[in-house]
Amino acid sequence: MDNLEKNRHYISWPVLALMAFVTVIGFDDIIYNFKNQGMGVITSWILMLFLYVIPYSLMVGQLGSIFNQEGGGLSSWIRGTNGEFLGYFTAWTYWAASIPYVVDTANSVVIGLGWAIEGSGKFQDTMSNGQFALWTLLVFVVFIMVQSRFKRSLELLSSIGGIAMFGMTVLFVIMALSSLGLGGHIATQPMNLSAIVPKFDLKYLTTVGLLIYAVNGCELIAPFVTKMKNPRREFPKSMLMLVIMTAFLTIFGSFALGIFFDAHHLPNDLKMNGSYYAFQALGQQYHVGNLFMYLFAWTEVVYLAALLSVLLDAMTRMLISDTGRRYMPQFLRKTNRAGLPINGYLLTCLLSGFILFLGIFLPEMNDVFNWLLNLNGIISPGVTCWIFYAFMRVRKNPKQYPSEYVFIKNNRLAWWIGLWALIITAIATVFGIAPQDVAEFSPIWWHELVINIGAIIVLIGLGAVLPVITKREEKYGVAFSKSQCFTMLLLTITTMILSVIVGSTKLVERNLIVVGIIVCGFVVVYLVGKRRPQ
């Protein structure tokens, strides 16, 4: 036993910190939130790091330590504290939250290719919203076909790309700050203390969800906590290192953006093209043309392409395998000769197409990109709420859940901190539903609000429907006949098209009409599906 312990491979705390860092923050995250809050985001990052990121990461460490035999996944934490059904529903919501993320990733691949080939944003400027959606769907189809053949190599490319992306971000921060010593000037003026204090109003509250979206993902390293030699002593060191690296990148990264961009007059398409603009500006400052931009663009394409392929496979397999036979319909668990859940991939593509379709009738492609990104700022924090809920359950019954690592020995204090994090995340999720990047209460604002709510209802609500479908399979052998499936699909598509078309008009009562169309469509689909399959 001593020899086995001696030969066991442990993960050192610096390595774990680096693994966590790659999953937590990226250059694009800094750009997105800089666009939302300007230089005031520096204060927001500081508050987030101390009041949210530190307790969040340490809670994840304890949960990963408790449920290490089940792989430490989020759904296993909820299953272990709240039962089988809630574990399934958590797995579903975690998967549903990945849909906007993979669509956003596919969009970014298309945009990145345009910059990498054209050296500018001309490629996407010449596309309509429909063409943008078709290109994105084409990327989906290609990578679903590719990932099964090259999965291992793509995982390696994801790791290499992630490290390279981190290197490019650090390079940008250091060189941007160094440019000030070479005669550069700060574009954001005045640059003083008041410039970095955000205005805490309703608009600010709608942007907090995207901040949380930027820093979450730490739960992915939870299974590795028990692979440390002394988790109780070493894990806090890892999280401290994570916070220091994140603080450096977010605070100084935001300041560096303020050097090249006037935070009071930011480009409208900064979220979509800001990363490329930033490296273009850096190249101009150092008189090397577009060199840095091309390096970043190809790094982005390689990283995102590999990440997309791995995500499409991992998220589908996780859902199908983690929820088991009790709640997941048989047709979704069906695999082909290669063992791939082909119908699961099809469902992923259909829901991704649904999300893309919702954005087609927005005025510009930039609006589509911003809306999709902000949708991540709603659904992703909503799923993160499960983490804090599981932690509160654990600390309420500490004897039932022993752990090698414990975050705060006082159970009552730990429970209240968990509640604090849950409330903050829930509030950010609710306020995130309000559209951003458009004029408040304008026609496009109301349009985005409707499609935000519609996307949430479909993505999350479908998880409650699947167990009902499973029961029908058990009762009748098949859930629905072919004619029922065709009719329900046709009705659903028709309802979607009518809702989006009416929502895009200037009718005074368009929102009420859209709600009526959706309700009628739901009722008719329910009546068709309720019938016994013939």
C-alpha positions in Angstrom: 0.0 0.0 0.0 2.9 2.4 0.8 4.5 1.6 -2.5 1.3 2.3 -4.4 1.0 5.6 -2.5 4.6 6.4 -3.3 4.2 5.7 -7.0 0.9 7.5 -7.3 0.9 10.6 -9.6 -0.3 13.7 -7.9 -1.3 17.0 -9.5 0.6 19.9 -8.1 -1.2 23.1 -7.1 0.3 25.3 -9.8 -0.7 22.8 -12.5 -4.3 22.7 -11.1 -4.4 26.5 -11.1 -3.3 26.7 -14.7 -5.9 24.1 -15.7 -8.6 26.1 -13.9 -7.4 29.4 -15.5 -7.8 28.1 -19.1 -11.5 27.2 -18.3 -12.3 30.5 -16.5 -11.2 33.5 -18.5 -10.2 34.5 -22.1 -9.4 37.6 -24.1 -12.9 37.7 -25.6 -14.4 37.7 -22.1 -12.5 40.9 -21.4 -13.6 42.5 -24.6 -17.3 41.7 -24.1 -17.5 43.2 -20.6 -15.4 46.2 -21.6 -18.1 47.0 -24.2 -20.8 46.6 -21.6 -19.3 48.7 -18.8 -16.3 50.7 -20.3 -13.5 51.4 -17.8 -15.9 50.9 -15.0 -15.5 47.2 -15.6 -12.2 47.3 -13.7 -14.1 47.9 -10.4 -16.6 45.2 -11.4 -13.8 42.7 -11.9 -12.3 43.5 -8.5 -15.7 43.1 -6.8 -16.3 39.9 -8.7 -12.9 38.4 -7.8 -13.2 38.9 -4.1 -17.0 38.6 -3.5 -17.7 35.8 -6.1 -14.8 34.0 -7.7 -12.9 33.1 -4.5 -15.9 31.6 -2.7 -17.3 30.0 -5.9 -14.0 28.2 -6.7 -13.5 27.0 -3.1 -17.1 25.7 -2.9 -16.4 23.8 -6.1 -13.3 22.3 -4.5 -15.3 20.8 -1.6 -18.1 19.5 -3.9 -15.5 17.8 -6.1 -13.9 16.3 -3.1 -17.1 14.9 -1.8 -18.4 13.3 -5.0 -15.1 12.2 -6.4 -16.3 8.6 -7.0 -18.8 9.9 -9.5 -16.4 12.0 -11.5 -17.3 15.2 -9.6 -19.7 16.4 -12.3 -22.4 19.0 -11.5 -25.3 16.6 -12.1 -23.7 14.0 -9.7 -23.5 16.7 -7.0 -27.3 17.4 -7.4 -28.1 13.7 -7.7 -26.2 13.0 -4.5 -27.9 15.8 -2.5 -31.4 16.0 -4.1 -32.2 12.7 -5.8 -32.3 11.2 -9.3 -34.8 13.4 -11.1 -33.2 16.7 -10.1 -29.8 15.2 -11.1 -31.3 14.5 -14.5 -32.8 17.9 -14.8 -29.4 19.5 -13.8 -27.7 17.5 -16.5 -30.3 18.7 -19.0 -30.0 22.4 -18.0 -26.2 22.1 -18.2 -26.5 20.7 -21.7 -29.1 23.2 -22.7 -26.8 26.0 -21.5 -24.2 24.6 -23.9 -26.4 25.1 -26.9 -26.0 28.9 -27.1 -22.3 28.5 -26.3 -21.6 26.1 -29.2 -23.7 28.3 -31.5 -21.7 31.3 -30.4 -18.5 29.3 -30.9 -19.5 28.3 -34.4 -20.3 32.0 -35.2 -16.9 33.0 -33.9 -15.2 30.4 -36.2 -16.9 32.0 -39.2 -15.9 35.5 -38.1 -12.4 34.3 -37.3 -11.9 32.7 -40.7 -13.0 36.0 -42.3 -10.4 38.0 -40.4 -7.7 35.3 -40.9 -8.2 35.2 -44.7 -9.3 38.7 -45.6 -7.4 40.5 -42.9 -10.5 42.6 -42.1 -14.2 42.3 -41.3 -15.3 42.6 -44.9 -16.3 38.9 -45.1 -19.1 39.2 -42.5 -20.0 42.7 -43.7 -21.1 41.3 -47.1 -23.3 38.6 -45.5 -27.0 38.8 -44.6 -28.2 37.3 -41.4 -29.6 34.3 -43.2 -26.2 33.7 -44.9 -24.5 34.0 -41.6 -26.9 31.4 -40.1 -26.3 29.0 -43.1 -22.5 29.4 -42.7 -22.8 28.6 -39.0 -25.0 25.5 -39.6 -22.5 24.4 -42.3 -19.7 24.7 -39.6 -21.8 22.5 -37.3 -22.4 19.8 -39.9 -18.7 19.7 -40.9 -17.4 19.5 -37.3 -19.9 16.8 -36.3 -18.6 14.7 -39.2 -15.0 15.5 -38.4 -15.0 15.1 -34.6 -15.6 11.3 -34.5 -12.5 10.7 -36.7 -10.1 13.2 -35.1 -11.4 13.6 -31.6 -8.1 12.9 -29.8 -6.1 15.2 -32.0 -8.7 17.9 -31.6 -8.6 17.6 -27.9 -4.8 18.2 -28.1 -5.4 21.1 -30.4 -7.8 22.6 -27.9 -5.2 22.4 -25.2 -2.5 23.9 -27.4 -4.9 26.6 -28.6 -6.0 27.4 -25.1 -2.4 27.9 -23.9 -1.6 29.9 -27.1 -4.7 32.1 -26.5 -3.6 32.7 -22.9 -0.1 33.6 -24.3 -1.6 36.0 -26.8 -3.7 37.7 -24.1 -0.7 38.2 -21.8 1.3 39.4 -24.8 -1.3 42.0 -25.6 -1.5 43.3 -22.0 2.3 43.6 -21.6 2.9 45.2 -25.0 0.0 47.6 -24.6 1.3 48.8 -21.3 4.9 49.0 -22.7 3.6 51.1 -25.6 3.0 54.0 -23.1 6.7 54.1 -22.5 7.4 54.3 -26.2 5.4 57.5 -26.7 1.9 56.0 -26.9 -1.1 57.8 -25.3 -4.3 56.6 -23.6 -7.3 56.9 -25.8 -9.8 57.0 -22.9 -9.8 60.5 -21.3 -10.0 61.5 -18.6 -8.3 58.5 -17.0 -8.9 59.0 -13.3 -10.5 57.3 -10.4 -14.0 58.3 -11.4 -13.5 56.8 -14.8 -13.2 53.3 -13.3 -16.3 53.5 -11.1 -19.3 52.0 -12.9 -22.8 53.5 -12.7 -24.9 51.1 -10.6 -28.2 51.3 -12.4 -30.7 49.0 -14.2 -28.4 48.7 -17.2 -25.5 47.7 -15.0 -27.6 44.9 -13.4 -28.4 43.5 -16.9 -24.7 43.1 -17.6 -23.7 41.2 -14.4 -24.8 37.9 -16.0 -22.1 38.2 -18.7 -19.5 38.9 -16.0 -20.5 35.7 -14.2 -20.5 33.9 -17.6 -16.9 35.1 -18.1 -15.6 33.7 -14.8 -17.6 30.4 -14.4 -16.4 27.0 -15.6 -14.3 26.3 -12.5 -16.4 23.2 -11.8 -14.7 21.5 -14.8 -11.5 21.0 -12.6 -13.4 19.7 -9.6 -12.7 16.0 -10.3 -8.9 16.8 -9.9 -9.1 18.0 -6.3 -8.7 14.5 -4.9 -5.7 13.9 -7.1 -3.7 16.4 -5.1 -1.4 15.1 -2.4 -2.8 17.4 0.3 -6.0 19.0 -0.9 -6.8 20.8 2.4 -3.5 22.7 2.2 -2.8 22.8 -1.6 -6.2 23.5 -3.1 -6.6 27.0 -1.6 -3.1 27.8 -3.0 -4.3 26.8 -6.4 -7.4 29.0 -6.1 -5.3 31.9 -4.8 -3.0 31.6 -7.9 -6.1 31.4 -10.1 -7.5 34.6 -8.6 -4.1 36.5 -9.0 -3.8 35.4 -12.7 -7.4 36.3 -13.4 -7.0 39.7 -11.6 -3.9 40.5 -13.7 -5.6 39.6 -16.9 -9.0 41.2 -16.3 -7.9 44.4 -14.5 -4.8 45.2 -16.6 -6.4 43.8 -19.8 -9.3 46.2 -19.4 -6.9 49.1 -18.7 -4.9 48.0 -21.8 -8.1 48.2 -23.9 -8.6 51.7 -22.6 -5.3 52.6 -24.1 -6.4 51.8 -27.7 -10.2 52.4 -27.4 -12.0 55.5 -26.1 -14.3 53.8 -23.5 -16.8 56.6 -23.9 -17.2 56.1 -27.7 -16.7 52.4 -28.4 -17.3 50.8 -31.8 -20.8 49.3 -32.1 -19.4 45.9 -33.3 -16.7 45.7 -30.5 -18.1 42.4 -29.1 -17.9 40.8 -32.5 -14.7 42.3 -33.9 -13.1 43.9 -30.9 -10.4 41.3 -30.4 -9.2 41.8 -34.0 -9.4 45.6 -33.7 -7.2 45.4 -30.5 -4.4 43.4 -32.1 -4.6 45.5 -35.2 -4.1 48.6 -33.0 -1.2 46.9 -31.2 0.5 46.1 -34.6 0.1 49.7 -35.7 1.6 50.9 -32.4 4.7 48.8 -33.0 4.8 49.4 -36.8 4.4 45.7 -37.8 1.1 46.1 -39.7 -1.4 43.3 -39.2 1.1 40.8 -37.9 -0.3 40.5 -34.4 -3.9 40.4 -35.8 -3.1 37.5 -38.1 -1.4 35.6 -35.3 -4.4 36.1 -33.1 -6.9 35.3 -35.8 -5.3 31.9 -36.7 -4.9 31.1 -33.0 -8.5 31.8 -32.5 -9.7 29.7 -35.5 -7.6 26.7 -34.5 -8.6 26.9 -30.8 -12.3 27.5 -31.5 -12.6 24.9 -34.2 -11.0 22.2 -32.0 -13.1 23.3 -29.0 -16.3 23.2 -31.1 -15.7 19.6 -32.2 -14.9 18.4 -28.7 -17.9 20.3 -27.2 -20.3 18.8 -29.8 -19.2 15.3 -28.9 -18.7 15.8 -25.1 -22.0 17.6 -24.3 -24.1 15.1 -26.3 -22.4 12.0 -24.8 -22.6 13.5 -21.3 -26.4 14.1 -21.6 -27.2 10.7 -23.0 -24.9 8.7 -20.7 -25.4 10.7 -17.5 -29.2 10.6 -17.4 -29.7 6.9 -18.0 -32.8 5.1 -19.1 -35.3 6.4 -16.6 -35.8 9.8 -18.0 -34.1 9.9 -21.5 -36.2 8.6 -24.4 -34.9 5.5 -26.2 -34.7 7.3 -29.6 -32.2 9.8 -28.1 -30.1 7.0 -26.6 -29.8 5.1 -29.9 -26.3 4.8 -31.2 -24.9 3.9 -34.6 -22.2 1.3 -35.4 -19.5 3.6 -34.2 -21.2 4.0 -30.9 -22.2 7.6 -31.6 -25.5 9.0 -30.3 -26.6 10.1 -33.7 -30.1 11.3 -32.7 -28.5 13.2 -29.9 -26.3 15.0 -32.4 -29.5 15.7 -34.5 -31.2 17.2 -31.5 -28.2 19.4 -30.9 -28.3 20.6 -34.5 -32.0 21.2 -34.4 -31.9 23.3 -31.2 -28.8 25.1 -32.5 -30.8 25.8 -35.7 -33.7 27.0 -33.6 -31.5 29.5 -31.7 -30.0 30.7 -35.0 -33.4 31.1 -36.5 -34.6 33.3 -33.7 -31.9 35.8 -34.5 -32.4 35.9 -38.3 -34.9 38.7 -38.2 -32.8 41.1 -36.1 -31.6 44.1 -38.1 -27.9 43.4 -38.5 -25.4 40.5 -38.1 -23.8 42.4 -35.3 -27.2 42.4 -33.5 -27.4 38.6 -34.0 -23.9 38.1 -32.5 -24.6 40.4 -29.5 -28.0 38.8 -28.8 -26.5 35.3 -28.9 -23.7 36.3 -26.6 -26.1 37.9 -24.2 -28.2 34.8 -24.2 -25.2 33.0 -22.8 -25.2 35.6 -20.0 -28.7 34.4 -19.0 -28.6 30.7 -19.3 -25.0 30.0 -18.1 -25.4 31.9 -14.7 -28.8 30.2 -14.3 -27.1 26.8 -14.4 -24.4 27.9 -12.1 -27.1 28.4 -9.4 -27.2 24.5 -9.1 -23.6 24.6 -7.8 -24.5 26.9 -4.8 -27.7 25.0 -4.2 -25.8 21.7 -3.9 -23.2 23.3 -1.6 -25.9 24.6 0.7 -27.4 21.1 0.9 -24.0 19.7 1.8 -23.2 22.2 4.5 -26.7 21.7 6.0 -25.8 18.0 6.6 -22.0 17.9 6.9 -21.8 14.5 8.6 -23.6 12.9 5.6 -21.0 14.4 3.2 -17.4 14.0 4.5 -14.7 15.6 2.5 -10.9 15.8 2.3 -11.1 19.5 1.7 -13.6 21.8 3.5 -14.3 25.4 2.6 -14.7 27.2 6.0 -15.1 25.0 9.0 -18.1 26.9 10.4 -21.1 25.2 8.7 -23.6 28.0 9.4 -21.2 30.7 7.9 -20.5 28.5 4.9 -24.2 28.0 4.3 -24.8 31.7 4.3 -22.0 32.4 1.9 -23.5 29.7 -0.4 -26.9 31.5 -0.2 -25.2 34.8 -0.9 -23.6 33.4 -4.1 -26.9 31.8 -5.1 -28.9 35.0 -4.7 -26.3 37.1 -6.6 -26.3 34.6 -9.5 -30.1 34.3 -9.6 -30.5 38.1 -9.7 -28.0 38.3 -12.5 -29.8 35.6 -14.4 -33.2 37.4 -14.1 -31.9 40.8 -15.0 -29.9 39.3 -17.8 -33.2 38.6 -19.6 -33.5 42.3 -20.4 -31.8 43.0 -23.8 -28.5 44.8 -24.0 -26.7 46.7 -26.7 -30.0 48.2 -28.0 -32.0 51.3 -27.0 -34.3 50.5 -24.0 -37.9 49.8 -24.8 -37.3 50.3 -28.6 -39.0 47.9 -31.0 -35.8 45.8 -31.3 -35.6 45.8 -27.4 -39.0 44.2 -27.2 -38.2 41.8 -30.0 -35.1 40.6 -28.2 -37.0 40.3 -25.0 -39.5 38.0 -26.6 -36.9 35.7 -28.3 -34.9 35.6 -25.0 -38.0 34.3 -23.2 -38.8 31.9 -26.1 -35.3 30.5 -26.1 -35.3 29.9 -22.4 -38.7 28.2 -22.4 -37.7 25.9 -25.3 -34.2 25.0 -24.0 -35.2 24.4 -20.4 -38.8 23.3 -20.9 -37.8 20.5 -23.3 -36.0 18.9 -20.3 -39.3 18.5 -18.5 -41.0 17.1 -21.6 -38.5 14.3 -22.3 -39.4 12.2 -19.2 -43.1 12.3 -20.3 -42.0 11.0 -23.8 -40.0 8.2 -22.0 -43.2 7.2 -20.2 -45.1 7.0 -23.5 -42.4 4.8 -24.9 -42.8 2.5 -21.9 -46.5 2.5 -22.3 -47.0 2.2 -26.1 -43.6 0.9 -27.3 -43.1 4.1 -29.3 -43.8 7.6 -28.1 -45.3 8.9 -31.3 -46.3 7.6 -34.7 -44.5 9.0 -37.8 -47.5 11.0 -38.8 -47.6 12.5 -35.2 -43.9 13.4 -35.3 -44.3 15.0 -38.8 -47.4 17.0 -37.8 -45.9 18.2 -34.5 -42.6 19.2 -36.2 -44.5 21.1 -38.9 -46.7 22.9 -36.3 -43.7 23.8 -34.2 -41.8 25.3 -37.3 -44.9 27.2 -38.4 -45.4 28.6 -34.9 -41.7 29.7 -34.8 -41.9 31.4 -38.2 -45.1 33.2 -37.5 -43.9 34.3 -34.0 -40.6 35.7 -35.4 -42.3 37.4 -38.4 -45.0 39.1 -36.3 -42.4 40.0 -33.6 -40.3 41.8 -36.3 -43.2 44.0 -37.4 -44.1 47.4 -36.1 -47.6 46.4 -35.0 -48.6 48.0 -31.6 -50.0 44.8 -30.3 -47.3 42.5 -31.8 -46.1 41.1 -28.4 -49.6 40.1 -27.4 -50.1 38.5 -30.8 -46.9 36.6 -30.5 -47.9 35.3 -27.1 -51.2 34.2 -28.6 -49.5 32.4 -31.6 -47.2 30.6 -29.2 -50.0 29.5 -26.8 -52.2 28.3 -29.7 -49.3 26.4 -31.3 -48.5 24.8 -27.9 -52.1 23.7 -27.4 -52.4 22.2 -30.9 -49.1 20.4 -30.6 -50.2 19.1 -27.2 -53.5 17.8 -28.6 -51.7 16.0 -31.5 -49.1 14.5 -29.2 -51.6 13.4 -26.6 -53.2 10.9 -28.9 -52.3 7.3 -28.7 -49.8 6.4 -31.5 -51.4 4.3 -34.3 
